[in-house]
Structures are given as structure tokens and as C-alpha cells.
Amino acid sequence: MMRKRILISLPVFLVCIGSWFLLSGEPPLWKTLSGSNRNVQTGHHLVPILCFHDVNGAGPYSVSIQEFRNYLDILKKENIRVWPLKKVMEHARQNKLMKQPTMAITIDDDFENIARVAAPILREYDYPATFFVYTKDINNHPRGGMAWEDLHRLLAEGFDVQNHSHTHTAFHEPRPHENQEQFARRVTQEIITSREILEEHLPGHKIWAFAYPMGYYSPYLESRVRDAGYDLILTVDAAPVDLTANFSGIMDRYTIQKEYVDDPMAMFYKQIAYARQTYKSAEVAQVEEGPEHGLK
Ligand SMILES: [Zn+2]
């Protein structure tokens, strides 16, 4: 009895849906998403976001200049294109697949070497990158550090600069003896005051992304960053961006490192394998052929 009702009601349901589309003038969802026909489309749906630190620096997350060049050479040789982070976010929002394997490059902290070492090398390869900086130390180290004029130059060269907090400390939970109000004020300074400082010193440049310092976060911190109006939150949770998933406002990054993984190069090639994976769908729009996204 139950089964019969389902059998009768399914065609009725389909007719109703069909007439709704005709009457409403709205195209069905698959047409909106995939263009004028319903061919199943294949594209690349995983986009790893690389997170570098300390190019020519020291420590477990550092890479030498030669290692940095080697990573970029491999991307070139393996035909992985590098897109600006913002462009990847826009595709994730619209669930657009990529026609070619694609990654994005970010570099955190590294006030010593972003402007002097990493950016000139990235320019040689014509690879865009987003630099996540924290505001407390900008201009505080006139010799080795980063000055506002460095950031002006990087922006003029086509790179992106986004927010990595004010003090680069852990602020995902209150400190011992810190009450809720004090903690909330501290978080405001880390996520909102820092953005004001960046936007004040970089006129005309919008700060739309926030990367958690050291990867620490909590539901409270996440809700504060969302409430602050950022378009995107970056973690270091090492998962590629899935362009078929509902956009959550959060994208994970893969940290390039040498001490906490057995074989850093194998892990890097794993990111390449992710970027190469393909997905077939009638319901996800294929990315249009558009201009390539180099630095300029
Ligand atoms: Zn950092």
C-alpha cells in the first residue's frame, strides 16, 4: 500500500516541479549551475592551499632558498597552476570546478624574508601569493623586519596581504585569571584592531581573510572572526579545499615543514595528487576558460 502510494506520487511530484519551473520562469538548478545543457562535466575539485614560513630562515617550518625554488619548480614541471587565494575562494563559493590542477600559495609571519627573499623569487615564476602578517611588529625592526613600505611595494607588485592577528599569540581561550570581558577585549584587539591598523596603513586595500596564529582556534574564536565580517578564515588543518562542498567560510592549508612529517616531499606530492583528482558532476559548474592569474 505504502509502496503504491510512492509509485503514484513520484510522477505527480515530477509534474508539479516541472510546471513550477515553467510557470515561475526559473531554470532548474542544474541549468543554472552547468550552463545550457545537462552534460556531465569533469573538472578538478580539490585545491590545496600551501602555507610556507621562514623562507631562508631557521626552525621546523623553514625552507632554504633552494628548497623554496625546488617546490616552485615542481609546481611548474607538474603543470600545477597557482591562483590567488581570493580567486580560489570565489570558485569555492560558486562550486566551480577547475579545468586544470590548481593550488594557492600563502606565507605566514616571516617578516625577515617575505619582501627580500620570497617575493622576488615568486615574481620570477609569476606566482601570486597571499602573505599573512601580524601588525604588532611591522616597522618595529628597521633592520631585519618588515616596514609598511615593504607591504606597499608587495601590493603594488600584485601580491596580497591579509591578517594574521596583532600579537601572534594564542587567543582561542582565556588565559588563567582572565575574565570573559578581558578575554573578549583581547580577541577584539587581535582580530579587529589589527585589521584597522592594516587598512589604515594600506589605504584602499581590503582585509578580507584571517589566518589563525599557530592554528589555534575554538568555537568562540571562530564565531568572533565570522561576526567581525571576514570573508574567509584560514586554518592549518592540512585538507585541500573541496570545490564541490558547501562553502563554509573556512579553508584549510597544508603547512610545508620538515620536522613533523616523515617525508616532506612525499607530502608535497600528495598535494599535487589532490590537485589532479577529478570529479564528474552535472550539478557543479565547470570553470570558464578565463585569463590566467599571474601576478599582474
Ligand atoms: Zn604565524
py3Dmol code that shows the C-alpha trace and the ligand (Angstrom):
import py3Dmol

protein = """\
ATOM      1  CA  MET A   1       0.000   0.000   0.000  1.00  0.00           C
ATOM      2  CA  MET A   2       2.731   2.342   1.059  1.00  0.00           C
ATOM      3  CA  ARG A   3       4.813   1.371  -1.978  1.00  0.00           C
ATOM      4  CA  LYS A   4       1.901   2.011  -4.327  1.00  0.00           C
ATOM      5  CA  ARG A   5       1.391   5.479  -2.917  1.00  0.00           C
ATOM      6  CA  ILE A   6       5.026   6.304  -3.534  1.00  0.00           C
ATOM      7  CA  LEU A   7       4.805   4.993  -7.107  1.00  0.00           C
ATOM      8  CA  ILE A   8       1.796   7.183  -7.820  1.00  0.00           C
ATOM      9  CA  SER A   9       3.090  10.222  -6.055  1.00  0.00           C
ATOM     10  CA  LEU A  10       6.520  10.319  -7.701  1.00  0.00           C
ATOM     11  CA  PRO A  11       5.224  11.163 -11.230  1.00  0.00           C
ATOM     12  CA  VAL A  12       2.814  13.678  -9.679  1.00  0.00           C
ATOM     13  CA  PHE A  13       5.724  15.279  -7.851  1.00  0.00           C
ATOM     14  CA  LEU A  14       7.821  15.484 -11.037  1.00  0.00           C
ATOM     15  CA  VAL A  15       4.946  17.058 -12.981  1.00  0.00           C
ATOM     16  CA  CYS A  16       4.453  19.602 -10.203  1.00  0.00           C
ATOM     17  CA  ILE A  17       8.150  20.503 -10.149  1.00  0.00           C
ATOM     18  CA  GLY A  18       8.204  20.776 -13.959  1.00  0.00           C
ATOM     19  CA  SER A  19       5.178  23.053 -14.049  1.00  0.00           C
ATOM     20  CA  TRP A  20       6.632  25.191 -11.279  1.00  0.00           C
ATOM     21  CA  PHE A  21       9.748  25.814 -13.349  1.00  0.00           C
ATOM     22  CA  LEU A  22       7.626  26.608 -16.427  1.00  0.00           C
ATOM     23  CA  LEU A  23       5.317  28.932 -14.531  1.00  0.00           C
ATOM     24  CA  SER A  24       7.974  30.607 -12.465  1.00  0.00           C
ATOM     25  CA  GLY A  25      10.322  31.128 -15.391  1.00  0.00           C
ATOM     26  CA  GLU A  26      13.144  29.886 -13.151  1.00  0.00           C
ATOM     27  CA  PRO A  27      15.582  27.491 -14.821  1.00  0.00           C
ATOM     28  CA  PRO A  28      16.061  24.243 -12.958  1.00  0.00           C
ATOM     29  CA  LEU A  29      19.073  24.181 -10.664  1.00  0.00           C
ATOM     30  CA  TRP A  30      21.249  22.044 -12.927  1.00  0.00           C
ATOM     31  CA  LYS A  31      20.803  24.532 -15.764  1.00  0.00           C
ATOM     32  CA  THR A  32      21.752  27.444 -13.557  1.00  0.00           C
ATOM     33  CA  LEU A  33      24.837  25.641 -12.450  1.00  0.00           C
ATOM     34  CA  SER A  34      26.136  23.936 -15.528  1.00  0.00           C
ATOM     35  CA  GLY A  35      25.136  26.084 -18.458  1.00  0.00           C
ATOM     36  CA  SER A  36      22.779  25.280 -21.254  1.00  0.00           C
ATOM     37  CA  ASN A  37      22.952  21.508 -21.356  1.00  0.00           C
ATOM     38  CA  ARG A  38      22.978  18.765 -18.858  1.00  0.00           C
ATOM     39  CA  ASN A  39      26.154  17.023 -19.921  1.00  0.00           C
ATOM     40  CA  VAL A  40      28.072  15.531 -17.095  1.00  0.00           C
ATOM     41  CA  GLN A  41      31.184  17.634 -16.661  1.00  0.00           C
ATOM     42  CA  THR A  42      34.567  16.664 -15.353  1.00  0.00           C
ATOM     43  CA  GLY A  43      36.874  19.015 -13.537  1.00  0.00           C
ATOM     44  CA  HIS A  44      39.375  19.245 -10.739  1.00  0.00           C
ATOM     45  CA  HIS A  45      37.641  19.688  -7.431  1.00  0.00           C
ATOM     46  CA  LEU A  46      40.421  19.728  -4.806  1.00  0.00           C
ATOM     47  CA  VAL A  47      42.643  22.785  -4.383  1.00  0.00           C
ATOM     48  CA  PRO A  48      45.464  22.548  -1.845  1.00  0.00           C
ATOM     49  CA  ILE A  49      46.449  25.834  -0.227  1.00  0.00           C
ATOM     50  CA  LEU A  50      50.148  25.773   0.655  1.00  0.00           C
ATOM     51  CA  CYS A  51      51.382  27.531   3.777  1.00  0.00           C
ATOM     52  CA  PHE A  52      55.077  28.436   3.878  1.00  0.00           C
ATOM     53  CA  HIS A  53      57.028  30.064   6.727  1.00  0.00           C
ATOM     54  CA  ASP A  54      60.572  31.282   7.047  1.00  0.00           C
ATOM     55  CA  VAL A  55      61.983  31.166   3.539  1.00  0.00           C
ATOM     56  CA  ASN A  56      65.741  31.204   4.137  1.00  0.00           C
ATOM     57  CA  GLY A  57      65.047  31.077   7.883  1.00  0.00           C
ATOM     58  CA  ALA A  58      65.532  28.583  10.679  1.00  0.00           C
ATOM     59  CA  GLY A  59      63.248  26.186  12.511  1.00  0.00           C
ATOM     60  CA  PRO A  60      60.965  23.259  11.739  1.00  0.00           C
ATOM     61  CA  TYR A  61      58.806  25.240   9.305  1.00  0.00           C
ATOM     62  CA  SER A  62      61.641  26.918   7.458  1.00  0.00           C
ATOM     63  CA  VAL A  63      62.764  26.194   3.922  1.00  0.00           C
ATOM     64  CA  SER A  64      66.039  27.198   2.369  1.00  0.00           C
ATOM     65  CA  ILE A  65      66.041  29.341  -0.744  1.00  0.00           C
ATOM     66  CA  GLN A  66      66.956  26.261  -2.764  1.00  0.00           C
ATOM     67  CA  GLU A  67      64.114  24.235  -1.227  1.00  0.00           C
ATOM     68  CA  PHE A  68      61.652  27.055  -1.888  1.00  0.00           C
ATOM     69  CA  ARG A  69      62.749  27.231  -5.524  1.00  0.00           C
ATOM     70  CA  ASN A  70      62.541  23.468  -5.754  1.00  0.00           C
ATOM     71  CA  TYR A  71      58.888  23.488  -4.579  1.00  0.00           C
ATOM     72  CA  LEU A  72      58.032  26.158  -7.162  1.00  0.00           C
ATOM     73  CA  ASP A  73      59.943  24.281  -9.881  1.00  0.00           C
ATOM     74  CA  ILE A  74      57.961  21.141  -9.136  1.00  0.00           C
ATOM     75  CA  LEU A  75      54.672  23.050  -9.430  1.00  0.00           C
ATOM     76  CA  LYS A  76      55.815  24.377 -12.806  1.00  0.00           C
ATOM     77  CA  LYS A  77      57.060  20.988 -14.012  1.00  0.00           C
ATOM     78  CA  GLU A  78      53.912  19.190 -12.867  1.00  0.00           C
ATOM     79  CA  ASN A  79      51.684  21.762 -14.589  1.00  0.00           C
ATOM     80  CA  ILE A  80      50.041  22.921 -11.411  1.00  0.00           C
ATOM     81  CA  ARG A  81      48.847  26.460 -11.867  1.00  0.00           C
ATOM     82  CA  VAL A  82      48.980  28.836  -8.934  1.00  0.00           C
ATOM     83  CA  TRP A  83      45.965  31.043  -8.365  1.00  0.00           C
ATOM     84  CA  PRO A  84      45.389  33.911  -5.971  1.00  0.00           C
ATOM     85  CA  LEU A  85      43.751  32.761  -2.746  1.00  0.00           C
ATOM     86  CA  LYS A  86      40.800  35.072  -3.342  1.00  0.00           C
ATOM     87  CA  LYS A  87      40.106  33.561  -6.736  1.00  0.00           C
ATOM     88  CA  VAL A  88      40.094  30.070  -5.200  1.00  0.00           C
ATOM     89  CA  MET A  89      37.646  31.290  -2.553  1.00  0.00           C
ATOM     90  CA  GLU A  90      35.347  32.707  -5.238  1.00  0.00           C
ATOM     91  CA  HIS A  91      35.321  29.353  -7.028  1.00  0.00           C
ATOM     92  CA  ALA A  92      34.657  27.525  -3.773  1.00  0.00           C
ATOM     93  CA  ARG A  93      31.715  29.837  -3.096  1.00  0.00           C
ATOM     94  CA  GLN A  94      30.240  29.157  -6.527  1.00  0.00           C
ATOM     95  CA  ASN A  95      31.121  25.441  -6.536  1.00  0.00           C
ATOM     96  CA  LYS A  96      33.027  25.849  -9.790  1.00  0.00           C
ATOM     97  CA  LEU A  97      35.412  23.094 -10.738  1.00  0.00           C
ATOM     98  CA  MET A  98      38.867  23.849 -12.138  1.00  0.00           C
ATOM     99  CA  LYS A  99      39.872  22.999 -15.691  1.00  0.00           C
ATOM    100  CA  GLN A 100      43.459  22.481 -14.617  1.00  0.00           C
ATOM    101  CA  PRO A 101      45.057  21.298 -11.367  1.00  0.00           C
ATOM    102  CA  THR A 102      45.358  24.397  -9.204  1.00  0.00           C
ATOM    103  CA  MET A 103      46.930  25.420  -5.889  1.00  0.00           C
ATOM    104  CA  ALA A 104      47.359  28.665  -3.955  1.00  0.00           C
ATOM    105  CA  ILE A 105      50.416  29.869  -2.061  1.00  0.00           C
ATOM    106  CA  THR A 106      50.379  31.609   1.309  1.00  0.00           C
ATOM    107  CA  ILE A 107      53.303  32.622   3.521  1.00  0.00           C
ATOM    108  CA  ASP A 108      52.800  33.375   7.217  1.00  0.00           C
ATOM    109  CA  ASP A 109      54.868  35.608   9.516  1.00  0.00           C
ATOM    110  CA  ASP A 110      58.401  35.709   8.105  1.00  0.00           C
ATOM    111  CA  PHE A 111      58.976  39.432   8.463  1.00  0.00           C
ATOM    112  CA  GLU A 112      62.638  38.847   7.696  1.00  0.00           C
ATOM    113  CA  ASN A 113      62.243  37.378   4.280  1.00  0.00           C
ATOM    114  CA  ILE A 114      58.848  37.825   2.631  1.00  0.00           C
ATOM    115  CA  ALA A 115      59.800  41.091   0.969  1.00  0.00           C
ATOM    116  CA  ARG A 116      63.504  40.414   0.468  1.00  0.00           C
ATOM    117  CA  VAL A 117      63.641  36.746  -0.449  1.00  0.00           C
ATOM    118  CA  ALA A 118      60.270  35.082  -1.117  1.00  0.00           C
ATOM    119  CA  ALA A 119      58.569  37.798  -3.168  1.00  0.00           C
ATOM    120  CA  PRO A 120      61.398  38.280  -5.685  1.00  0.00           C
ATOM    121  CA  ILE A 121      61.514  34.501  -6.273  1.00  0.00           C
ATOM    122  CA  LEU A 122      57.717  34.288  -6.647  1.00  0.00           C
ATOM    123  CA  ARG A 123      57.912  37.137  -9.157  1.00  0.00           C
ATOM    124  CA  GLU A 124      60.348  35.136 -11.277  1.00  0.00           C
ATOM    125  CA  TYR A 125      57.780  32.354 -11.515  1.00  0.00           C
ATOM    126  CA  ASP A 126      54.872  34.792 -11.901  1.00  0.00           C
ATOM    127  CA  TYR A 127      53.151  33.089  -8.968  1.00  0.00           C
ATOM    128  CA  PRO A 128      50.681  35.082  -6.898  1.00  0.00           C
ATOM    129  CA  ALA A 129      50.752  34.675  -3.109  1.00  0.00           C
ATOM    130  CA  THR A 130      48.990  35.928  -0.011  1.00  0.00           C
ATOM    131  CA  PHE A 131      51.176  36.992   2.910  1.00  0.00           C
ATOM    132  CA  PHE A 132      49.659  36.732   6.377  1.00  0.00           C
ATOM    133  CA  VAL A 133      51.248  39.315   8.655  1.00  0.00           C
ATOM    134  CA  TYR A 134      50.650  40.340  12.263  1.00  0.00           C
ATOM    135  CA  THR A 135      50.599  44.010  12.971  1.00  0.00           C
ATOM    136  CA  LYS A 136      52.465  44.413  16.276  1.00  0.00           C
ATOM    137  CA  ASP A 137      55.912  44.038  14.768  1.00  0.00           C
ATOM    138  CA  ILE A 138      55.521  45.798  11.454  1.00  0.00           C
ATOM    139  CA  ASN A 139      58.037  48.617  11.323  1.00  0.00           C
ATOM    140  CA  ASN A 140      59.483  47.662  14.704  1.00  0.00           C
ATOM    141  CA  HIS A 141      62.604  46.136  13.261  1.00  0.00           C
ATOM    142  CA  PRO A 142      64.069  48.707  10.915  1.00  0.00           C
ATOM    143  CA  ARG A 143      66.965  46.431  10.062  1.00  0.00           C
ATOM    144  CA  GLY A 144      65.759  42.901   9.520  1.00  0.00           C
ATOM    145  CA  GLY A 145      61.976  43.210   9.793  1.00  0.00           C
ATOM    146  CA  MET A 146      59.134  44.406   7.670  1.00  0.00           C
ATOM    147  CA  ALA A 147      58.150  48.015   7.154  1.00  0.00           C
ATOM    148  CA  TRP A 148      54.893  49.426   5.850  1.00  0.00           C
ATOM    149  CA  GLU A 149      56.692  50.470   2.711  1.00  0.00           C
ATOM    150  CA  ASP A 150      57.586  46.809   2.091  1.00  0.00           C
ATOM    151  CA  LEU A 151      53.882  45.974   2.218  1.00  0.00           C
ATOM    152  CA  HIS A 152      53.034  48.870  -0.119  1.00  0.00           C
ATOM    153  CA  ARG A 153      55.557  47.516  -2.585  1.00  0.00           C
ATOM    154  CA  LEU A 154      54.272  43.945  -2.339  1.00  0.00           C
ATOM    155  CA  LEU A 155      50.708  45.117  -3.014  1.00  0.00           C
ATOM    156  CA  ALA A 156      51.881  47.210  -5.973  1.00  0.00           C
ATOM    157  CA  GLU A 157      53.598  44.116  -7.353  1.00  0.00           C
ATOM    158  CA  GLY A 158      50.314  42.185  -7.302  1.00  0.00           C
ATOM    159  CA  PHE A 159      50.745  40.193  -4.093  1.00  0.00           C
ATOM    160  CA  ASP A 160      48.070  40.094  -1.416  1.00  0.00           C
ATOM    161  CA  VAL A 161      48.494  40.906   2.281  1.00  0.00           C
ATOM    162  CA  GLN A 162      45.996  39.652   4.853  1.00  0.00           C
ATOM    163  CA  ASN A 163      45.572  39.477   8.617  1.00  0.00           C
ATOM    164  CA  HIS A 164      47.348  37.118  10.987  1.00  0.00           C
ATOM    165  CA  SER A 165      46.387  38.974  14.248  1.00  0.00           C
ATOM    166  CA  HIS A 166      48.070  41.746  16.204  1.00  0.00           C
ATOM    167  CA  THR A 167      50.423  39.887  18.561  1.00  0.00           C
ATOM    168  CA  HIS A 168      50.643  36.377  17.077  1.00  0.00           C
ATOM    169  CA  THR A 169      49.836  34.755  20.425  1.00  0.00           C
ATOM    170  CA  ALA A 170      47.203  32.142  21.323  1.00  0.00           C
ATOM    171  CA  PHE A 171      43.812  33.780  21.893  1.00  0.00           C
ATOM    172  CA  HIS A 172      41.418  30.920  21.291  1.00  0.00           C
ATOM    173  CA  GLU A 173      40.691  30.627  25.015  1.00  0.00           C
ATOM    174  CA  PRO A 174      41.012  32.851  28.093  1.00  0.00           C
ATOM    175  CA  ARG A 175      44.298  32.932  29.957  1.00  0.00           C
ATOM    176  CA  PRO A 176      44.285  31.801  33.590  1.00  0.00           C
ATOM    177  CA  HIS A 177      42.773  34.593  35.735  1.00  0.00           C
ATOM    178  CA  GLU A 178      41.440  36.402  32.656  1.00  0.00           C
ATOM    179  CA  ASN A 179      37.704  37.044  32.920  1.00  0.00           C
ATOM    180  CA  GLN A 180      35.337  36.796  29.972  1.00  0.00           C
ATOM    181  CA  GLU A 181      35.244  40.529  29.422  1.00  0.00           C
ATOM    182  CA  GLN A 182      39.023  40.877  29.394  1.00  0.00           C
ATOM    183  CA  PHE A 183      39.298  37.906  27.064  1.00  0.00           C
ATOM    184  CA  ALA A 184      36.675  39.313  24.688  1.00  0.00           C
ATOM    185  CA  ARG A 185      38.560  42.634  24.612  1.00  0.00           C
ATOM    186  CA  ARG A 186      41.805  40.844  23.826  1.00  0.00           C
ATOM    187  CA  VAL A 187      40.185  38.964  20.954  1.00  0.00           C
ATOM    188  CA  THR A 188      38.823  42.272  19.618  1.00  0.00           C
ATOM    189  CA  GLN A 189      42.337  43.645  19.535  1.00  0.00           C
ATOM    190  CA  GLU A 190      43.677  40.555  17.764  1.00  0.00           C
ATOM    191  CA  ILE A 191      41.045  40.300  15.053  1.00  0.00           C
ATOM    192  CA  ILE A 192      39.502  43.780  14.672  1.00  0.00           C
ATOM    193  CA  THR A 193      42.102  46.331  15.817  1.00  0.00           C
ATOM    194  CA  SER A 194      44.735  44.542  13.748  1.00  0.00           C
ATOM    195  CA  ARG A 195      42.511  44.842  10.667  1.00  0.00           C
ATOM    196  CA  GLU A 196      42.026  48.556  11.362  1.00  0.00           C
ATOM    197  CA  ILE A 197      45.789  49.009  11.604  1.00  0.00           C
ATOM    198  CA  LEU A 198      46.354  47.189   8.302  1.00  0.00           C
ATOM    199  CA  GLU A 199      43.625  49.092   6.472  1.00  0.00           C
ATOM    200  CA  GLU A 200      44.804  52.406   7.891  1.00  0.00           C
ATOM    201  CA  HIS A 201      48.376  51.855   6.705  1.00  0.00           C
ATOM    202  CA  LEU A 202      47.418  50.248   3.416  1.00  0.00           C
ATOM    203  CA  PRO A 203      44.812  52.696   2.085  1.00  0.00           C
ATOM    204  CA  GLY A 204      42.457  51.202  -0.461  1.00  0.00           C
ATOM    205  CA  HIS A 205      43.443  47.634   0.413  1.00  0.00           C
ATOM    206  CA  LYS A 206      40.676  45.472   1.879  1.00  0.00           C
ATOM    207  CA  ILE A 207      41.430  42.944   4.580  1.00  0.00           C
ATOM    208  CA  TRP A 208      39.025  40.063   3.992  1.00  0.00           C
ATOM    209  CA  ALA A 209      40.889  36.981   5.282  1.00  0.00           C
ATOM    210  CA  PHE A 210      42.109  35.979   8.732  1.00  0.00           C
ATOM    211  CA  ALA A 211      44.604  33.162   9.418  1.00  0.00           C
ATOM    212  CA  TYR A 212      44.632  31.771  12.964  1.00  0.00           C
ATOM    213  CA  PRO A 213      48.093  32.234  14.516  1.00  0.00           C
ATOM    214  CA  MET A 214      49.734  28.847  15.148  1.00  0.00           C
ATOM    215  CA  GLY A 215      46.497  27.264  14.005  1.00  0.00           C
ATOM    216  CA  TYR A 216      44.779  27.604  17.404  1.00  0.00           C
ATOM    217  CA  TYR A 217      41.032  28.106  17.269  1.00  0.00           C
ATOM    218  CA  SER A 218      37.859  27.454  19.234  1.00  0.00           C
ATOM    219  CA  PRO A 219      34.127  27.779  18.535  1.00  0.00           C
ATOM    220  CA  TYR A 220      34.197  31.125  20.377  1.00  0.00           C
ATOM    221  CA  LEU A 221      37.068  32.482  18.290  1.00  0.00           C
ATOM    222  CA  GLU A 222      35.504  31.225  15.072  1.00  0.00           C
ATOM    223  CA  SER A 223      32.237  32.980  15.845  1.00  0.00           C
ATOM    224  CA  ARG A 224      34.088  36.203  16.719  1.00  0.00           C
ATOM    225  CA  VAL A 225      36.009  36.142  13.416  1.00  0.00           C
ATOM    226  CA  ARG A 226      32.792  35.470  11.500  1.00  0.00           C
ATOM    227  CA  ASP A 227      30.994  38.271  13.365  1.00  0.00           C
ATOM    228  CA  ALA A 228      33.866  40.613  12.519  1.00  0.00           C
ATOM    229  CA  GLY A 229      32.850  40.240   8.866  1.00  0.00           C
ATOM    230  CA  TYR A 230      35.805  38.376   7.355  1.00  0.00           C
ATOM    231  CA  ASP A 231      35.035  36.572   4.100  1.00  0.00           C
ATOM    232  CA  LEU A 232      37.450  33.756   4.854  1.00  0.00           C
ATOM    233  CA  ILE A 233      39.155  32.042   7.804  1.00  0.00           C
ATOM    234  CA  LEU A 234      42.336  30.013   7.229  1.00  0.00           C
ATOM    235  CA  THR A 235      43.424  27.091   9.386  1.00  0.00           C
ATOM    236  CA  VAL A 236      46.462  24.845   9.054  1.00  0.00           C
ATOM    237  CA  ASP A 237      44.398  21.653   9.220  1.00  0.00           C
ATOM    238  CA  ALA A 238      46.017  20.234   6.105  1.00  0.00           C
ATOM    239  CA  ALA A 239      42.957  19.437   3.984  1.00  0.00           C
ATOM    240  CA  PRO A 240      42.590  20.624   0.383  1.00  0.00           C
ATOM    241  CA  VAL A 241      39.686  22.928  -0.458  1.00  0.00           C
ATOM    242  CA  ASP A 242      36.831  20.857  -1.905  1.00  0.00           C
ATOM    243  CA  LEU A 243      35.095  22.907  -4.588  1.00  0.00           C
ATOM    244  CA  THR A 244      32.052  20.621  -4.523  1.00  0.00           C
ATOM    245  CA  ALA A 245      31.347  21.203  -0.826  1.00  0.00           C
ATOM    246  CA  ASN A 246      29.090  23.890   0.582  1.00  0.00           C
ATOM    247  CA  PHE A 247      31.322  26.883   1.226  1.00  0.00           C
ATOM    248  CA  SER A 248      31.771  27.187   4.980  1.00  0.00           C
ATOM    249  CA  GLY A 249      33.832  30.361   5.061  1.00  0.00           C
ATOM    250  CA  ILE A 250      36.835  28.322   6.269  1.00  0.00           C
ATOM    251  CA  MET A 251      39.646  26.906   4.152  1.00  0.00           C
ATOM    252  CA  ASP A 252      42.399  24.625   5.461  1.00  0.00           C
ATOM    253  CA  ARG A 253      46.028  24.879   4.412  1.00  0.00           C
ATOM    254  CA  TYR A 254      48.874  22.415   4.114  1.00  0.00           C
ATOM    255  CA  THR A 255      51.935  23.606   6.053  1.00  0.00           C
ATOM    256  CA  ILE A 256      55.266  22.974   4.369  1.00  0.00           C
ATOM    257  CA  GLN A 257      57.548  21.674   7.128  1.00  0.00           C
ATOM    258  CA  LYS A 258      60.432  19.342   7.647  1.00  0.00           C
ATOM    259  CA  GLU A 259      60.460  18.035  11.196  1.00  0.00           C
ATOM    260  CA  TYR A 260      56.951  16.870  11.950  1.00  0.00           C
ATOM    261  CA  VAL A 261      56.413  14.774   8.836  1.00  0.00           C
ATOM    262  CA  ASP A 262      58.442  11.731   7.835  1.00  0.00           C
ATOM    263  CA  ASP A 263      58.832  12.667   4.208  1.00  0.00           C
ATOM    264  CA  PRO A 264      58.023  16.311   3.372  1.00  0.00           C
ATOM    265  CA  MET A 265      58.461  15.758  -0.357  1.00  0.00           C
ATOM    266  CA  ALA A 266      56.068  12.809  -0.366  1.00  0.00           C
ATOM    267  CA  MET A 267      53.523  15.000   1.422  1.00  0.00           C
ATOM    268  CA  PHE A 268      54.038  17.746  -1.139  1.00  0.00           C
ATOM    269  CA  TYR A 269      53.441  15.288  -3.989  1.00  0.00           C
ATOM    270  CA  LYS A 270      50.301  14.205  -2.169  1.00  0.00           C
ATOM    271  CA  GLN A 271      49.030  17.778  -2.530  1.00  0.00           C
ATOM    272  CA  ILE A 272      49.790  17.557  -6.246  1.00  0.00           C
ATOM    273  CA  ALA A 273      47.828  14.311  -6.411  1.00  0.00           C
ATOM    274  CA  TYR A 274      44.886  16.049  -4.710  1.00  0.00           C
ATOM    275  CA  ALA A 275      45.007  18.885  -7.234  1.00  0.00           C
ATOM    276  CA  ARG A 276      44.946  16.347 -10.065  1.00  0.00           C
ATOM    277  CA  GLN A 277      41.927  14.444  -8.806  1.00  0.00           C
ATOM    278  CA  THR A 278      38.879  14.832 -10.991  1.00  0.00           C
ATOM    279  CA  TYR A 279      35.208  14.852 -10.259  1.00  0.00           C
ATOM    280  CA  LYS A 280      32.270  14.252 -12.551  1.00  0.00           C
ATOM    281  CA  SER A 281      29.104  16.139 -11.999  1.00  0.00           C
ATOM    282  CA  ALA A 282      26.109  17.599 -13.729  1.00  0.00           C
ATOM    283  CA  GLU A 283      25.445  19.772 -10.751  1.00  0.00           C
ATOM    284  CA  VAL A 284      28.703  21.594 -10.325  1.00  0.00           C
ATOM    285  CA  ALA A 285      29.574  24.294 -12.812  1.00  0.00           C
ATOM    286  CA  GLN A 286      32.752  23.889 -14.788  1.00  0.00           C
ATOM    287  CA  VAL A 287      35.077  26.838 -14.537  1.00  0.00           C
ATOM    288  CA  GLU A 288      35.011  29.048 -17.601  1.00  0.00           C
ATOM    289  CA  GLU A 289      38.175  29.484 -19.595  1.00  0.00           C
ATOM    290  CA  GLY A 290      39.405  32.822 -18.413  1.00  0.00           C
ATOM    291  CA  PRO A 291      42.622  34.754 -18.176  1.00  0.00           C
ATOM    292  CA  GLU A 292      45.369  33.082 -16.242  1.00  0.00           C
ATOM    293  CA  HIS A 293      46.105  34.585 -12.896  1.00  0.00           C
ATOM    294  CA  GLY A 294      49.720  35.553 -12.678  1.00  0.00           C
ATOM    295  CA  LEU A 295      50.906  38.424 -10.596  1.00  0.00           C
ATOM    296  CA  LYS A 296      49.723  41.104 -12.989  1.00  0.00           C
TER     297      LYS A 296
END
"""
ligand_1 = """\
1
ZN
Zn 52.020 32.543 12.133
"""
view = py3Dmol.view(width=600, height=400)
view.addModel(protein, "pdb")
view.setStyle({"model": 0}, {"cartoon": {"style": "trace"}})
view.addModel(ligand_1, "xyz")
view.setStyle({"model": 1}, {"stick": {}})
view.zoomTo()
view.show()
